[in-house]
Amino acid sequence: MSNTETTVTMFDYLRHHATIEPEIQSAIKRVLDSGWLVLGPEVKTFEEAFSHYLNFDGYCIGVNSGTDALTIALRSLNIGLGDEVITVSNTAVPTVSAIREVGATPVFCDIDPATSLMDITKVTTATTSKTRAVIPVHLFGNMVDIPKLRNELSTIDASIAIIEDCAQSQGAKIDNQHAGTLGDISAFSFYPTKNLGAYGDGGMIACSSKKLADKIRRIRMYGFEKGHYSEEEGVNSRLDELQAAILGVKLRYLPQQVDNRRRIAHYYDTHLHPSIQRLSPAANVHHAYHLYVVRVNQRDKLRETLAKKGISTGIHYQTPIHLMRGYQFLGIEKGRLPETEKAAAELLSLPMFPELYDDELAYVCECINQSM
Ligand SMILES: *Cc1c(COP(=O)(O)O)cnc(C)c1O
């Protein structure tokens, strides 16, 4: 392998597509021949399959995106203007834009430097009389300890809802229970790069309350229950039949794909130089490795070195949301979330997707270890 010609990408859906193409094509043909394109039998079948996958006694509602899943979850709890929602600042912007979309105010909790996840011990000090919900983000495929968070919150106000942001955690479990089955509502994204990715946009809401599920289903389509009559204010956030049919095919491969992600993570764990800081999950967490993230002091220098060797890396996330121009109006000054701000300068995401070749993995580790 000539190093000057090697390139390793962060993500390449075509490799998986090549192995499942006949199944995808026949799913697409089935939909096109059916005469039904939006919110029909394919969506229903996929909702049931996803709920079966989550192995819980609850309901799944397909929507248009992960962002919509979060927004509709908040709306279904009547959270809006004047309410506060606690989350983290090192997350994908949509976690925060969903809170703003319903008119609520995001309140940021600092992170645990060992995992880069929400520091549960700091949630209680972030609560006020206006706190209505907490959105823990299961970042990178790791999991926030939801039962522990619930415990913390119950000492303050048991009515504060937990909305799990599961956009990156399809396949993750804690004490053998799936991410998305422990909070009051959870939001999944099927954006193409996620662990379960559609061939376009898509999302899912999961919850165990039938009453909430019915409300969410109404909000998903203009507040309709029967006919074209709005029972309550809603939006348009339908999952389309093509994406549902494609997701139905891909869901069957998800367990195997998560196993592959875990195998790749194990390779990094055991082959990277010991001086590189790993973000290890807690012992009771089955990490789904949406991303494999390390912490390094000279992050930008290492990133540049790797880029010169054809290796793409990512930063999740380069700028904490409270420091972005678009969120200056929140008035949260630099220095207020020290662990979040420190992590932003050190986190580096290495190539991670289930079809990464062994020689690519070996090459990435070799290049990183050489530069240590
Ligand atoms: C991707 C992502 C979302 C948003 O999902 P979309 O389907 O892109 O709208 C929300 N939260 C997190 C943590 C994400 O990674």
The ligand as a Tripos MOL2 file, in Angstrom:
@<TRIPOS>MOLECULE
LIG
   15    15     1     0     0
SMALL
NO_CHARGES

@<TRIPOS>ATOM
      1 C1        -27.9560   14.4450   13.7900 C.3       1 LIG1
      2 C2        -28.3390   14.9460   15.1100 C.ar      1 LIG1
      3 C3        -29.5710   15.5810   15.3380 C.ar      1 LIG1
      4 C4        -30.5030   16.0010   14.2420 C.3       1 LIG1
      5 O1        -30.9480   15.0430   13.3790 O.3       1 LIG1
      6 P1        -31.4220   15.4400   11.8950 P.3       1 LIG1
      7 O2        -32.0770   14.1920   11.4250 O.co2     1 LIG1
      8 O3        -30.2040   15.7990   11.1220 O.co2     1 LIG1
      9 O4        -32.3780   16.5700   12.0130 O.co2     1 LIG1
     10 C5        -29.9010   15.9230   16.6410 C.ar      1 LIG1
     11 N1        -29.0610   15.6740   17.6600 N.ar      1 LIG1
     12 C6        -27.8660   15.0880   17.4740 C.ar      1 LIG1
     13 C7        -26.9970   14.8200   18.6550 C.3       1 LIG1
     14 C8        -27.4510   14.7100   16.2010 C.ar      1 LIG1
     15 O5        -26.2480   14.1350   16.0290 O.3       1 LIG1
@<TRIPOS>BOND
     1     1     2 1
     2     2     3 ar
     3     2    14 ar
     4     3     4 1
     5     3    10 ar
     6     4     5 1
     7     5     6 1
     8     6     7 2
     9     6     8 1
    10     6     9 1
    11    10    11 ar
    12    11    12 ar
    13    12    13 1
    14    12    14 ar
    15    14    15 1
@<TRIPOS>SUBSTRUCTURE
     1 LIG1         1 GROUP 0 **** ****
